[in-house]
Amino acid sequence: MCEIPLNIFPNIVNMLGQMTVDVNAMCLDPSVTYVLMIEQRETAPCEVLNPAVARCRLPKILDWGTKTVYFQPLSGLANDEKAYIGYIYFGNS
């Protein structure tokens, strides 16, 4: 993956889940499976839409507030590949 900042839209979401966020992380490989780790506890599966955008489906988060998220290849969980870091605010409405 390329070394660029991570952009997440929207970055304010409902904590009840069933929502998607788009991650702009250029140089994505469509043949690789990516995940969005939320506080290193929950994972959101991501689908690559094009080389610059992946769409991630968020799970229910039972705690509101700002969470650190890590976007990385699924294989990166095992072989310690660098994760790209961003933030999402989970609200209760």
VMD Tcl script that builds the backbone (N, CA, C; Angstrom):
set m [mol new atoms 279]
animate dup $m
set s [atomselect $m all]
$s set {name element resname resid chain x y z} {
  {N N MET 1 A 0.834 -1.175 0.000}
  {CA C MET 1 A 0.000 0.000 0.000}
  {C C MET 1 A 0.879 1.238 0.000}
  {N N CYS 2 A 0.314 2.338 -0.431}
  {CA C CYS 2 A 1.059 3.591 -0.485}
  {C C CYS 2 A 1.112 4.252 0.884}
  {N N GLU 3 A 2.079 5.115 1.068}
  {CA C GLU 3 A 2.230 5.846 2.331}
  {C C GLU 3 A 1.504 7.185 2.211}
  {N N ILE 4 A 0.208 7.214 2.507}
  {CA C ILE 4 A -0.570 8.448 2.459}
  {C C ILE 4 A -1.482 8.513 3.674}
  {N N PRO 5 A -2.002 9.702 4.007}
  {CA C PRO 5 A -2.951 9.796 5.113}
  {C C PRO 5 A -4.250 9.055 4.792}
  {N N LEU 6 A -4.933 8.645 5.823}
  {CA C LEU 6 A -6.187 7.920 5.699}
  {C C LEU 6 A -7.343 8.885 5.894}
  {N N ASN 7 A -8.292 8.899 4.969}
  {CA C ASN 7 A -9.489 9.717 5.109}
  {C C ASN 7 A -10.684 8.804 5.255}
  {N N ILE 8 A -11.534 9.083 6.239}
  {CA C ILE 8 A -12.715 8.275 6.499}
  {C C ILE 8 A -13.938 9.174 6.391}
  {N N PHE 9 A -14.960 8.714 5.638}
  {CA C PHE 9 A -16.192 9.487 5.505}
  {C C PHE 9 A -17.389 8.568 5.612}
  {N N PRO 10 A -18.398 8.822 6.386}
  {CA C PRO 10 A -18.403 9.874 7.392}
  {C C PRO 10 A -17.556 9.468 8.590}
  {N N ASN 11 A -17.084 10.443 9.332}
  {CA C ASN 11 A -16.281 10.117 10.517}
  {C C ASN 11 A -17.084 10.281 11.807}
  {N N ILE 12 A -18.385 10.553 11.676}
  {CA C ILE 12 A -19.315 10.550 12.807}
  {C C ILE 12 A -20.422 9.570 12.440}
  {N N VAL 13 A -20.580 8.506 13.224}
  {CA C VAL 13 A -21.522 7.442 12.865}
  {C C VAL 13 A -22.380 7.038 14.064}
  {N N ASN 14 A -23.440 6.291 13.772}
  {CA C ASN 14 A -24.336 5.756 14.793}
  {C C ASN 14 A -23.706 4.513 15.390}
  {N N MET 15 A -23.657 4.419 16.704}
  {CA C MET 15 A -22.990 3.285 17.340}
  {C C MET 15 A -23.794 1.998 17.253}
  {N N LEU 16 A -25.026 2.049 16.739}
  {CA C LEU 16 A -25.844 0.845 16.631}
  {C C LEU 16 A -25.490 0.003 15.412}
  {N N GLY 17 A -24.553 0.448 14.625}
  {CA C GLY 17 A -24.067 -0.345 13.502}
  {C C GLY 17 A -24.973 -0.289 12.291}
  {N N GLN 18 A -24.845 -1.288 11.422}
  {CA C GLN 18 A -25.600 -1.365 10.184}
  {C C GLN 18 A -25.345 -0.129 9.331}
  {N N MET 19 A -24.133 0.374 9.375}
  {CA C MET 19 A -23.762 1.567 8.637}
  {C C MET 19 A -22.442 1.308 7.929}
  {N N THR 20 A -22.229 2.013 6.842}
  {CA C THR 20 A -20.959 1.867 6.140}
  {C C THR 20 A -20.189 3.180 6.182}
  {N N VAL 21 A -18.874 3.060 6.115}
  {CA C VAL 21 A -18.008 4.222 5.961}
  {C C VAL 21 A -17.101 3.960 4.766}
  {N N ASP 22 A -16.743 5.019 4.068}
  {CA C ASP 22 A -15.807 4.917 2.955}
  {C C ASP 22 A -14.430 5.342 3.434}
  {N N VAL 23 A -13.440 4.549 3.077}
  {CA C VAL 23 A -12.059 4.828 3.451}
  {C C VAL 23 A -11.297 5.169 2.181}
  {N N ASN 24 A -10.699 6.359 2.153}
  {CA C ASN 24 A -9.880 6.772 1.027}
  {C C ASN 24 A -8.438 6.460 1.390}
  {N N ALA 25 A -7.899 5.416 0.788}
  {CA C ALA 25 A -6.542 4.962 1.094}
  {C C ALA 25 A -5.889 4.503 -0.196}
  {N N MET 26 A -5.524 5.442 -1.033}
  {CA C MET 26 A -5.057 5.170 -2.392}
  {C C MET 26 A -4.120 3.973 -2.502}
  {N N CYS 27 A -4.085 3.394 -3.686}
  {CA C CYS 27 A -3.246 2.246 -4.040}
  {C C CYS 27 A -3.767 0.938 -3.455}
  {N N LEU 28 A -5.077 0.814 -3.295}
  {CA C LEU 28 A -5.649 -0.431 -2.794}
  {C C LEU 28 A -5.599 -1.499 -3.873}
  {N N ASP 29 A -5.335 -2.710 -3.479}
  {CA C ASP 29 A -5.282 -3.855 -4.385}
  {C C ASP 29 A -6.611 -4.605 -4.283}
  {N N PRO 30 A -7.399 -4.657 -5.369}
  {CA C PRO 30 A -8.703 -5.320 -5.315}
  {C C PRO 30 A -8.624 -6.815 -5.010}
  {N N SER 31 A -7.477 -7.429 -5.186}
  {CA C SER 31 A -7.348 -8.864 -4.917}
  {C C SER 31 A -7.058 -9.153 -3.439}
  {N N VAL 32 A -6.882 -8.099 -2.633}
  {CA C VAL 32 A -6.576 -8.251 -1.209}
  {C C VAL 32 A -7.821 -7.917 -0.389}
  {N N THR 33 A -8.042 -8.665 0.688}
  {CA C THR 33 A -9.143 -8.385 1.607}
  {C C THR 33 A -8.644 -7.445 2.699}
  {N N TYR 34 A -9.379 -6.349 2.914}
  {CA C TYR 34 A -9.006 -5.361 3.923}
  {C C TYR 34 A -10.019 -5.367 5.060}
  {N N VAL 35 A -9.571 -4.953 6.242}
  {CA C VAL 35 A -10.459 -4.805 7.398}
  {C C VAL 35 A -10.166 -3.473 8.083}
  {N N LEU 36 A -11.168 -2.976 8.781}
  {CA C LEU 36 A -11.021 -1.794 9.609}
  {C C LEU 36 A -11.115 -2.269 11.051}
  {N N MET 37 A -9.997 -2.222 11.766}
  {CA C MET 37 A -9.975 -2.616 13.178}
  {C C MET 37 A -10.403 -1.411 14.006}
  {N N ILE 38 A -11.336 -1.629 14.939}
  {CA C ILE 38 A -11.831 -0.552 15.788}
  {C C ILE 38 A -11.296 -0.783 17.199}
  {N N GLU 39 A -10.376 0.100 17.624}
  {CA C GLU 39 A -9.756 -0.019 18.950}
  {C C GLU 39 A -9.130 -1.399 19.170}
  {N N GLN 40 A -8.721 -2.064 18.142}
  {CA C GLN 40 A -8.106 -3.397 18.187}
  {C C GLN 40 A -9.004 -4.430 18.870}
  {N N ARG 41 A -10.330 -4.184 18.863}
  {CA C ARG 41 A -11.266 -5.141 19.464}
  {C C ARG 41 A -12.282 -5.655 18.458}
  {N N GLU 42 A -12.866 -4.761 17.688}
  {CA C GLU 42 A -13.887 -5.115 16.701}
  {C C GLU 42 A -13.293 -4.970 15.311}
  {N N THR 43 A -13.829 -5.724 14.355}
  {CA C THR 43 A -13.390 -5.570 12.971}
  {C C THR 43 A -14.585 -5.279 12.084}
  {N N ALA 44 A -14.340 -4.503 11.055}
  {CA C ALA 44 A -15.344 -4.195 10.050}
  {C C ALA 44 A -14.802 -4.678 8.711}
  {N N PRO 45 A -15.501 -5.610 8.043}
  {CA C PRO 45 A -15.034 -6.070 6.739}
  {C C PRO 45 A -15.159 -4.952 5.707}
  {N N CYS 46 A -14.203 -4.900 4.789}
  {CA C CYS 46 A -14.181 -3.838 3.779}
  {C C CYS 46 A -14.167 -4.430 2.377}
  {N N GLU 47 A -14.831 -3.725 1.478}
  {CA C GLU 47 A -14.877 -4.111 0.069}
  {C C GLU 47 A -14.204 -3.005 -0.734}
  {N N VAL 48 A -13.244 -3.368 -1.575}
  {CA C VAL 48 A -12.548 -2.383 -2.401}
  {C C VAL 48 A -13.455 -2.012 -3.568}
  {N N LEU 49 A -13.814 -0.724 -3.668}
  {CA C LEU 49 A -14.654 -0.242 -4.764}
  {C C LEU 49 A -13.815 0.141 -5.973}
  {N N ASN 50 A -12.646 0.726 -5.718}
  {CA C ASN 50 A -11.691 1.078 -6.767}
  {C C ASN 50 A -10.328 1.245 -6.089}
  {N N PRO 51 A -9.264 1.513 -6.826}
  {CA C PRO 51 A -7.935 1.588 -6.194}
  {C C PRO 51 A -7.783 2.675 -5.132}
  {N N ALA 52 A -8.768 3.569 -4.993}
  {CA C ALA 52 A -8.653 4.646 -4.016}
  {C C ALA 52 A -9.679 4.586 -2.888}
  {N N VAL 53 A -10.713 3.744 -3.012}
  {CA C VAL 53 A -11.792 3.745 -2.021}
  {C C VAL 53 A -12.192 2.326 -1.632}
  {N N ALA 54 A -12.336 2.117 -0.322}
  {CA C ALA 54 A -12.884 0.861 0.202}
  {C C ALA 54 A -14.094 1.210 1.061}
  {N N ARG 55 A -15.125 0.375 1.004}
  {CA C ARG 55 A -16.333 0.585 1.819}
  {C C ARG 55 A -16.353 -0.465 2.913}
  {N N CYS 56 A -16.476 0.000 4.165}
  {CA C CYS 56 A -16.438 -0.891 5.324}
  {C C CYS 56 A -17.783 -0.876 6.046}
  {N N ARG 57 A -18.286 -2.067 6.388}
  {CA C ARG 57 A -19.550 -2.199 7.119}
  {C C ARG 57 A -19.243 -2.301 8.606}
  {N N LEU 58 A -19.742 -1.327 9.367}
  {CA C LEU 58 A -19.437 -1.245 10.794}
  {C C LEU 58 A -20.319 -2.168 11.626}
  {N N PRO 59 A -19.742 -2.798 12.641}
  {CA C PRO 59 A -20.539 -3.600 13.582}
  {C C PRO 59 A -21.163 -2.689 14.641}
  {N N LYS 60 A -21.987 -3.261 15.498}
  {CA C LYS 60 A -22.509 -2.522 16.655}
  {C C LYS 60 A -21.364 -2.242 17.614}
  {N N ILE 61 A -21.285 -1.018 18.084}
  {CA C ILE 61 A -20.285 -0.634 19.079}
  {C C ILE 61 A -21.058 -0.204 20.323}
  {N N LEU 62 A -20.862 -0.876 21.432}
  {CA C LEU 62 A -21.659 -0.619 22.628}
  {C C LEU 62 A -21.042 0.433 23.546}
  {N N ASP 63 A -20.278 1.337 22.962}
  {CA C ASP 63 A -19.621 2.384 23.726}
  {C C ASP 63 A -19.507 3.597 22.818}
  {N N TRP 64 A -20.002 4.745 23.246}
  {CA C TRP 64 A -19.931 5.916 22.395}
  {C C TRP 64 A -18.629 6.674 22.635}
  {N N GLY 65 A -18.282 7.525 21.679}
  {CA C GLY 65 A -17.077 8.336 21.788}
  {C C GLY 65 A -16.164 8.144 20.587}
  {N N THR 66 A -15.022 8.787 20.620}
  {CA C THR 66 A -14.048 8.707 19.532}
  {C C THR 66 A -13.240 7.424 19.666}
  {N N LYS 67 A -13.174 6.679 18.583}
  {CA C LYS 67 A -12.425 5.418 18.561}
  {C C LYS 67 A -11.314 5.516 17.513}
  {N N THR 68 A -10.176 4.953 17.836}
  {CA C THR 68 A -9.082 4.846 16.881}
  {C C THR 68 A -9.345 3.639 15.999}
  {N N VAL 69 A -9.177 3.816 14.691}
  {CA C VAL 69 A -9.381 2.709 13.756}
  {C C VAL 69 A -8.102 2.480 12.961}
  {N N TYR 70 A -7.878 1.229 12.609}
  {CA C TYR 70 A -6.693 0.822 11.864}
  {C C TYR 70 A -7.162 0.121 10.604}
  {N N PHE 71 A -6.776 0.633 9.447}
  {CA C PHE 71 A -7.152 0.042 8.169}
  {C C PHE 71 A -5.964 -0.748 7.652}
  {N N GLN 72 A -6.160 -2.031 7.399}
  {CA C GLN 72 A -5.037 -2.857 6.963}
  {C C GLN 72 A -5.527 -4.085 6.210}
  {N N PRO 73 A -4.635 -4.716 5.449}
  {CA C PRO 73 A -4.989 -5.973 4.789}
  {C C PRO 73 A -5.288 -7.031 5.838}
  {N N LEU 74 A -6.208 -7.918 5.528}
  {CA C LEU 74 A -6.550 -8.986 6.468}
  {C C LEU 74 A -5.321 -9.812 6.801}
  {N N SER 75 A -4.459 -10.036 5.821}
  {CA C SER 75 A -3.230 -10.794 6.069}
  {C C SER 75 A -2.290 -10.031 6.993}
  {N N GLY 76 A -2.446 -8.706 7.066}
  {CA C GLY 76 A -1.589 -7.885 7.917}
  {C C GLY 76 A -1.764 -8.173 9.391}
  {N N LEU 77 A -2.877 -8.793 9.761}
  {CA C LEU 77 A -3.095 -9.122 11.161}
  {C C LEU 77 A -2.111 -10.192 11.617}
  {N N ALA 78 A -1.693 -11.026 10.692}
  {CA C ALA 78 A -0.807 -12.131 11.047}
  {C C ALA 78 A 0.666 -11.784 10.835}
  {N N ASN 79 A 0.961 -11.049 9.760}
  {CA C ASN 79 A 2.375 -10.804 9.479}
  {C C ASN 79 A 2.805 -9.366 9.764}
  {N N ASP 80 A 2.063 -8.683 10.638}
  {CA C ASP 80 A 2.487 -7.393 11.183}
  {C C ASP 80 A 2.734 -6.323 10.130}
  {N N GLU 81 A 1.896 -6.274 9.078}
  {CA C GLU 81 A 2.010 -5.217 8.085}
  {C C GLU 81 A 1.557 -3.900 8.706}
  {N N LYS 82 A 2.088 -2.797 8.203}
  {CA C LYS 82 A 1.754 -1.488 8.760}
  {C C LYS 82 A 0.276 -1.168 8.568}
  {N N ALA 83 A -0.381 -0.691 9.613}
  {CA C ALA 83 A -1.782 -0.286 9.554}
  {C C ALA 83 A -1.853 1.231 9.392}
  {N N TYR 84 A -2.872 1.691 8.697}
  {CA C TYR 84 A -3.115 3.119 8.541}
  {C C TYR 84 A -4.128 3.531 9.592}
  {N N ILE 85 A -3.887 4.625 10.271}
  {CA C ILE 85 A -4.677 5.001 11.434}
  {C C ILE 85 A -5.583 6.186 11.124}
  {N N GLY 86 A -6.810 6.120 11.663}
  {CA C GLY 86 A -7.767 7.215 11.557}
  {C C GLY 86 A -8.655 7.217 12.786}
  {N N TYR 87 A -9.680 8.066 12.777}
  {CA C TYR 87 A -10.568 8.184 13.931}
  {C C TYR 87 A -12.016 8.261 13.472}
  {N N ILE 88 A -12.918 7.648 14.251}
  {CA C ILE 88 A -14.357 7.723 14.007}
  {C C ILE 88 A -15.028 8.036 15.340}
  {N N TYR 89 A -15.998 8.961 15.311}
  {CA C TYR 89 A -16.787 9.243 16.510}
  {C C TYR 89 A -18.077 8.437 16.424}
  {N N PHE 90 A -18.340 7.609 17.429}
  {CA C PHE 90 A -19.562 6.813 17.505}
  {C C PHE 90 A -20.533 7.529 18.436}
  {N N GLY 91 A -21.682 7.952 17.879}
  {CA C GLY 91 A -22.699 8.648 18.661}
  {C C GLY 91 A -23.862 7.733 18.980}
  {N N ASN 92 A -24.754 8.191 19.838}
  {CA C ASN 92 A -25.861 7.343 20.258}
  {C C ASN 92 A -27.189 7.693 19.609}
  {N N SER 93 A -27.180 8.438 18.525}
  {CA C SER 93 A -28.450 8.761 17.886}
  {C C SER 93 A -28.538 8.176 16.505}
}
mol reanalyze $m
mol bondsrecalc $m
mol representation Tube
mol addrep $m
